[in-house]
């Protein structure tokens, strides 16, 4: 039973890290594209303002992955909950960033 919980925790935390990395990657690509384009400075500034949110999400999910390496069921459950929270927060932040950028609210 412990092995199943550990596997589920690993999959959840890996998915959360991928989601958080996706948000950070989106902001990095947005910044890169905005810097290459004339008049893109406001978009680059918008992305720079969102970097702390992406960094916190990535940090939380990486912490969950680190906790998951433990050998106890309690640590796996905590890592799962932390990963779910960090991953869900990162997905919401990514959607918010995309929505605000598409609407020109930067």
C-alpha positions in Angstrom: 0.0 0.0 0.0 2.8 2.3 0.8 4.3 1.8 -2.6 1.1 2.8 -4.3 0.8 6.0 -2.3 4.4 6.8 -3.1 3.8 6.2 -6.9 0.7 8.4 -6.9 2.6 11.1 -5.0 5.4 10.9 -7.5 3.1 11.3 -10.5 1.1 14.2 -8.9 4.3 16.1 -8.0 5.9 15.5 -11.4 2.7 16.8 -13.1 2.8 19.8 -10.8 6.4 20.6 -11.6 5.6 20.3 -15.3 2.6 22.7 -14.9 4.7 25.2 -12.9 7.6 24.9 -15.5 5.1 25.6 -18.2 4.0 28.8 -16.7 7.6 29.9 -16.2 8.4 28.9 -19.8 5.5 30.8 -21.2 6.6 33.9 -19.5 10.2 33.4 -20.7 9.0 33.0 -24.3 6.8 36.0 -24.0 9.7 38.1 -22.7 12.0 36.9 -25.5 9.5 37.6 -28.2 8.6 41.0 -26.8 12.2 42.1 -26.7 12.8 41.2 -30.3 9.8 43.3 -31.5 9.6 47.1 -31.7 7.2 48.4 -29.2 7.2 45.2 -27.2 8.5 46.6 -24.0 5.1 46.8 -22.2 4.6 43.1 -22.9 8.1 42.3 -21.5 7.4 44.4 -18.4 4.2 42.5 -17.9 6.0 39.2 -18.1 8.6 40.4 -15.6 5.9 41.3 -13.1 4.5 37.8 -13.3 7.9 36.1 -12.8 7.6 36.0 -9.0 4.3 34.2 -9.2 5.9 31.6 -11.5 8.9 31.3 -9.3 6.9 30.6 -6.2 4.8 28.0 -8.0 7.9 26.3 -9.3 9.5 26.4 -5.9 6.5 24.9 -4.1 6.2 22.1 -6.6 9.9 21.4 -6.4 9.7 21.3 -2.6 6.8 18.8 -3.0 9.0 16.7 -5.2 11.8 16.8 -2.7 9.5 15.8 0.1 8.2 13.0 -2.0 11.7 11.4 -2.0 11.1 10.5 1.7 10.2 7.0 2.7 7.1 7.6 4.9 3.4 7.6 3.9 2.8 10.9 5.8 5.5 12.6 3.7 4.0 11.3 0.5 0.5 12.5 1.5 1.9 15.9 2.4 3.9 16.0 -0.9 0.7 15.1 -2.8 -1.3 17.9 -1.2 1.5 20.4 -1.7 2.0 19.3 -5.3 -1.7 19.6 -6.0 -1.9 23.0 -4.5 1.2 24.3 -6.3 0.2 22.7 -9.6 -3.3 24.1 -9.5 -2.1 27.5 -8.5 0.4 27.5 -11.4 -2.3 26.5 -13.9 -4.5 29.2 -12.7 -1.7 31.7 -12.8 -0.9 30.6 -16.4 -4.5 31.0 -17.5 -4.6 34.5 -15.9 -1.4 35.5 -17.6 -2.6 34.3 -21.0 -6.0 36.0 -20.5 -4.5 39.3 -19.4 -2.0 39.3 -22.2 -4.6 38.4 -24.9 -6.9 41.2 -23.7 -4.0 43.7 -23.7 -4.2 44.4 -19.9 -0.5 45.0 -19.5 
